[in-house]
């Protein structure tokens, strides 16, 4: 497991108590994980974004206080946000990241994740790349819309 994954899991565990807001000190966390503070910044900037259901407020100085708030969203809200942000095309890697996040957030089942990965994989979509990414985006959006209706 990479240090970024470990830091992410640690921060997510802080939310386990049902708290919607967690406040951490960048330097304290960096010291705890024996890494540079910029590693903490990287994890927060890439894994605690509005697309992942978080709002981050960062203060400079004094060890770098960071407040991370979990944004309560319904499954429908979250999927509609993702659908509107997918755009006209999506790569296989980008699709996999979305599917992983859906599964991690518990808004799709393991079975749904496997099916989404199959129907959006390059192995199934055997057409030229430009058209494949457009088709993958359309498939992913339509499947998500149908999951919302359940």
N, C-alpha and C positions, 0 to 999 in steps of 0.2 A: 504494500500500500504506500502510495506517495505521501509526502508530508502535507501536501495540499489537501488530500483526501482526509487525512487524520485531523487536520485543523478544522475542516468543514464539519466532520462528524462531531468533534468536540463542541463546536458552537451550536450545532443543531441539538445536541444533548442538553444544552442549557435551556432550551425551550420545552423540554420534556415535562417540566412541572406545570405546564398549562399556561405559563407566562406568555404574553404577547409581545413583551419588550425585554430585551437583554442588553445590558451595558457592559462593555469590556474595555480594558486598557490595552492598546496595541502593544506597548513595550512589555507589559507583564505577560501577555500571551506569547510574544516572540521569545521572551526569556524561558517561559514554560516549555516551549517546543524547540528551544535551542536553534532558532532561526533568526533571520533579519526581519525587522518590522515591515519591510516591503513585501515579504512573503505573506504576511497577514493581510496587507492591503490587496494583494493579488487575489487571495481567496475570497475576500469580501466583495471585491469589484466584479468577480466572475461568477460567483456562486450564490450571492445574496442580493440579487437584482429584483426589480419589480416583476420580470418575467418568471422568476422563481418564487414569487409571492412574498417578497421582503422589501422594506424601505429602510435605507441606511442613512444615518446622520453622523457625520464625522467631525470631530473637533481637533484642531491642531494644538500642539503644545501640551505640557503636563503629562506626557506619556501617551498622548493620542487617544482620547476617549471616543469610543464608537458605540452608538446606540443602533441596535438592529430591531426593527419592529416587523413582526409577522403580519401580513395583510390578510385579514379573513376574506376568503372568496368562496363562492359556491363552485361546484364543478362546472356548471353552465357558464358562470362568469369567467372562470379561468380558460375554458375551452374557447369561448368567443373571443377573448383577448388574444389567445394564441392564433386562432384562425385568421383574425384580422391582421396579425403581424407576420404571417407566413409569406405573404406576397405571391407572386405568380410562379415562382420556382423554388425548389428546395433540394439540397444535395442529400445523398444517403447518410452522410455523417451528421448533418444538421437534424435530419429526421430522427436518427437514432438517439441524439441528445434529448430531443423533445420527448420521445417515448420513454427514455430512462427517467426523465424528470417526472412524467406523469405517474410512472410506477412508484417512484420514490415518494411522491406526495400522496400515494394511496388513492388516486382518482381513477385508475384503471387496474384491472386484475392482471396477474401473471399471464393468463391465457390471452387477454386482450392485447397485452404488450407483445407477445409472441406473434399473434396474428398481424398486428400493425407492422412489426419488423419484416415479416414475410412479404406482405403486399406492397411494401415500399422499398424492398431491396433491389439492388442492381441485377441480381440473379433472375428476378421475375420480370423486371422492366427492361427487356432486351431490345431497346431501340436506341437511336443516336442520343448522345448525352444531352443536347439542348432540349430535345423533346422529352427525354426521360425525366429531367428535373421538373418540368412543367406538369407532366402526368403525375409524378410523385406528389407534388403539392396539391393537385386536384383530388387525388385519392385520399391523402391524409386529411384534408379539410372535410371531405364528404363523410369519411368514417367518423371523424370527431363529431360532426353534426348529428350523425345517427346515434352515437353514444350518448349525446346530450338528451336526446328524445326519450331515452329509457327511463 
